[in-house]
Protein backbone atom coordinates (compact mmCIF):
# COMPACT_ATOMS: atom_id res chain seq x y z
CA UNK A 1 0.00 0.00 0.00
CA UNK A 2 2.85 2.51 0.15
CA UNK A 3 2.54 3.20 -3.58
CA UNK A 4 -1.15 3.99 -3.20
CA UNK A 5 -0.46 6.40 -0.34
CA UNK A 6 2.25 8.09 -2.35
CA UNK A 7 -0.07 8.61 -5.30
CA UNK A 8 -2.76 10.06 -3.03
CA UNK A 9 -0.22 12.43 -1.55
CA UNK A 10 0.87 13.49 -5.05
CA UNK A 11 -2.74 14.22 -5.98
CA UNK A 12 -3.24 16.41 -2.93
CA UNK A 13 -0.11 18.45 -3.62
CA UNK A 14 -0.70 18.70 -7.36
CA UNK A 15 -0.85 22.36 -8.47
CA UNK A 16 -3.73 21.68 -10.83
CA UNK A 17 -5.71 20.05 -8.02
CA UNK A 18 -7.02 16.56 -7.48
CA UNK A 19 -9.45 16.82 -10.39
CA UNK A 20 -6.65 16.68 -12.97
CA UNK A 21 -4.51 14.21 -11.06
CA UNK A 22 -5.98 11.11 -12.67
CA UNK A 23 -5.46 12.10 -16.29
CA UNK A 24 -3.41 9.61 -18.33
CA UNK A 25 -1.09 12.30 -19.70
CA UNK A 26 0.04 15.36 -17.78
CA UNK A 27 -0.31 17.66 -20.80
CA UNK A 28 -3.79 16.47 -21.77
CA UNK A 29 -5.50 19.70 -20.64
CA UNK A 30 -3.24 21.73 -22.93
CA UNK A 31 -4.00 19.37 -25.81
CA UNK A 32 -7.73 19.67 -25.22
CA UNK A 33 -7.48 23.46 -25.02
CA UNK A 34 -5.53 23.62 -28.28
CA UNK A 35 -7.97 21.25 -29.96
CA UNK A 36 -10.94 23.34 -28.82
CA UNK A 37 -9.39 26.62 -29.97
CA UNK A 38 -8.39 25.18 -33.34
CA UNK A 39 -11.86 23.80 -33.97
CA UNK A 40 -13.43 27.07 -32.87
CA UNK A 41 -11.20 29.07 -35.22
CA UNK A 42 -11.96 26.74 -38.12
CA UNK A 43 -15.69 27.16 -37.58
CA UNK A 44 -15.33 30.95 -37.43
CA UNK A 45 -13.46 30.97 -40.75
CA UNK A 46 -16.06 28.76 -42.45
CA UNK A 47 -18.94 30.96 -41.23
CA UNK A 48 -17.08 34.13 -42.26
CA UNK A 49 -16.42 32.80 -45.76
CA UNK A 50 -20.05 31.80 -46.23
CA UNK A 51 -21.25 35.11 -44.83
CA UNK A 52 -18.94 37.09 -47.11
CA UNK A 53 -20.03 35.11 -50.17
CA UNK A 54 -23.70 35.66 -49.39
CA UNK A 55 -23.07 39.34 -48.65
CA UNK A 56 -21.31 39.81 -52.01
CA UNK A 57 -23.70 37.85 -54.22
CA UNK A 58 -27.00 37.47 -52.32
CA UNK A 59 -27.38 34.16 -54.15
CA UNK A 60 -28.10 31.01 -52.10
CA UNK A 61 -26.63 28.86 -54.87
CA UNK A 62 -23.23 30.50 -54.42
CA UNK A 63 -23.49 29.89 -50.69
CA UNK A 64 -24.16 26.23 -51.48
CA UNK A 65 -21.06 26.13 -53.67
CA UNK A 66 -18.98 27.44 -50.79
CA UNK A 67 -20.41 24.78 -48.49
CA UNK A 68 -19.79 21.99 -50.99
CA UNK A 69 -16.27 23.22 -51.68
CA UNK A 70 -15.46 22.78 -48.00
CA UNK A 71 -16.84 19.21 -47.99
CA UNK A 72 -15.79 17.95 -51.41
CA UNK A 73 -12.00 17.70 -50.74
CA UNK A 74 -12.66 15.44 -47.76
CA UNK A 75 -14.72 13.14 -49.92
CA UNK A 76 -12.20 13.04 -52.76
CA UNK A 77 -9.10 12.59 -50.60
CA UNK A 78 -10.41 9.89 -48.26
CA UNK A 79 -8.30 7.10 -49.83
CA UNK A 80 -5.19 9.23 -50.24
CA UNK A 81 -5.25 10.31 -46.61
CA UNK A 82 -5.28 6.69 -45.45
CA UNK A 83 -2.06 5.98 -47.33
CA UNK A 84 -0.44 9.19 -46.06
CA UNK A 85 -1.42 8.32 -42.48
CA UNK A 86 0.24 4.92 -42.84
CA UNK A 87 3.49 6.29 -44.27
CA UNK A 88 4.13 9.46 -42.24
CA UNK A 89 4.03 10.38 -38.58
CA UNK A 90 0.98 11.93 -36.97
CA UNK A 91 2.83 15.00 -35.75
CA UNK A 92 4.12 15.79 -39.22
CA UNK A 93 0.67 15.36 -40.77
CA UNK A 94 -1.00 17.52 -38.13
CA UNK A 95 1.68 20.21 -38.43
CA UNK A 96 1.37 20.34 -42.21
CA UNK A 97 -2.43 20.39 -42.04
CA UNK A 98 -2.39 23.25 -39.51
CA UNK A 99 0.14 25.15 -41.63
CA UNK A 100 -1.94 24.69 -44.78
CA UNK A 101 -5.07 25.81 -42.95
CA UNK A 102 -3.29 28.91 -41.65
CA UNK A 103 -2.01 29.75 -45.15
CA UNK A 104 -5.53 29.46 -46.55
CA UNK A 105 -6.94 31.65 -43.78
CA UNK A 106 -4.27 34.28 -44.43
CA UNK A 107 -4.98 34.13 -48.16
CA UNK A 108 -8.67 34.80 -47.44
CA UNK A 109 -7.71 37.69 -45.21
CA UNK A 110 -5.74 39.38 -47.98
Secondary structure, 3 states (H helix, E strand, C coil): CHHHHHHHHHHHHCCCCHHHCCCCCCCHHHHHHHHHHHHHHHHHHHHHHHHHHHHHHCCHHHHHHHHHHHHHHHHHCHHHHHHHHHHCCHHHHHHHHHHHHHHHHHHHHC
